[in-house]
């Protein structure tokens, strides 16, 4: 029996397959009214997507729109792996980390 690999150990093709499977499971959970299960599966898919994106495409000091949260923007203080650390504009000013897959490349 093969042990589960971390997302960082998967190839791009394997990650894309994992994302497709997670999204399908999430769709089924949503149809069945399993809100918590849906949220967990969607979050896993977002994390897997972060490993497909290139952290070099994101720059310190730049502002990015947050995917799935229209009108909300995030300013990057620094990157650590596939996470961008910074703060939300119009937020409370507290620092947080977002997977880079949540940041849209259309910089503002």
Phi, psi and omega per residue, in radians:
X1 nan 2.210 -3.083
X2 -1.428 2.345 3.106
X3 -1.358 2.682 -3.125
X4 -1.192 2.430 3.085
X5 -1.597 2.695 3.027
X6 -1.325 2.709 3.122
X7 -1.004 -0.594 -3.127
X8 -1.176 -0.289 -3.129
X9 -1.684 -0.120 -3.091
X10 -1.536 2.622 3.050
X11 -1.342 2.946 3.132
X12 -1.037 -0.736 3.136
X13 -1.103 -0.775 3.125
X14 -1.098 -0.697 3.112
X15 -1.115 -0.752 3.131
X16 -1.094 -0.675 3.090
X17 -1.145 -0.746 3.123
X18 -1.080 -0.766 3.135
X19 -1.081 -0.776 3.127
X20 -1.060 -0.759 3.129
X21 -1.122 -0.765 -3.139
X22 -1.117 -0.731 3.136
X23 -1.142 -0.651 3.107
X24 -1.159 -0.774 3.092
X25 -1.090 -0.685 3.126
X26 -1.125 -0.724 3.136
X27 -1.062 -0.784 3.136
X28 -1.137 -0.712 3.122
X29 -1.103 -0.702 3.121
X30 -1.118 -0.745 3.127
X31 -1.090 -0.559 -3.122
X32 -1.525 0.012 3.115
X33 1.355 0.316 -3.130
X34 -1.592 1.402 -3.010
X35 -1.081 -0.767 -3.118
X36 -1.137 -0.761 3.125
X37 -1.080 -0.741 3.102
X38 -1.009 -0.840 -3.107
X39 -1.074 -0.732 3.135
X40 -1.116 -0.801 -3.125
X41 -1.144 -0.695 3.094
X42 -1.114 -0.706 3.131
X43 -1.126 -0.686 3.088
X44 -1.114 -0.715 3.119
X45 -1.109 -0.705 3.103
X46 -1.082 -0.728 3.124
X47 -1.142 -0.747 3.118
X48 -1.079 -0.705 3.113
X49 -1.075 -0.583 -3.127
X50 -1.057 -0.539 -3.128
X51 -1.384 -0.204 3.055
X52 -1.510 -0.563 -3.103
X53 -1.287 2.675 3.141
X54 -1.699 2.032 3.132
X55 -0.996 -0.413 3.141
X56 -1.179 -0.281 3.107
X57 -1.359 -0.111 -3.094
X58 -2.037 2.332 -3.030
X59 -2.061 2.469 3.050
X60 -1.019 2.368 3.111
X61 1.529 -0.208 3.134
X62 -1.445 2.765 -3.136
X63 -2.015 2.315 -3.098
X64 -2.243 2.536 3.033
X65 -1.303 2.550 -3.134
X66 -1.586 2.136 3.129
X67 -1.071 2.324 3.120
X68 1.427 0.055 3.139
X69 -2.418 1.251 -3.043
X70 -0.947 2.383 3.120
X71 1.457 -0.047 3.105
X72 -1.783 2.346 -3.096
X73 -2.188 2.663 -3.048
X74 -2.255 2.239 3.093
X75 -1.802 2.199 -3.081
X76 -1.462 2.200 3.000
X77 -1.550 -0.743 3.085
X78 -2.852 2.875 3.110
X79 -1.963 2.494 3.056
X80 -2.401 1.768 -3.069
X81 1.176 -2.169 -3.136
X82 -1.741 0.279 3.106
X83 -1.946 2.389 3.024
X84 -1.773 2.182 3.100
X85 -1.768 2.375 3.138
X86 3.050 -2.538 -3.113
X87 -2.577 2.731 3.111
X88 -1.410 2.366 3.015
X89 -1.217 2.518 -3.072
X90 1.123 0.296 3.079
X91 -1.680 -2.849 -3.133
X92 -1.515 0.041 3.089
X93 1.498 -0.013 3.140
X94 -1.380 2.515 -3.122
X95 -1.349 2.466 3.090
X96 -2.547 2.920 3.111
X97 -2.004 2.350 3.050
X98 -2.157 2.468 3.011
X99 -1.084 2.467 -3.086
X100 -1.097 -0.319 3.106
X101 -1.188 -0.275 3.100
X102 -1.541 -0.111 -3.100
X103 -1.757 2.204 -3.140
X104 -1.486 2.417 -3.073
X105 -1.274 -0.118 3.110
X106 -1.373 1.501 -3.046
X107 -1.113 2.539 3.112
X108 -1.922 nan nan
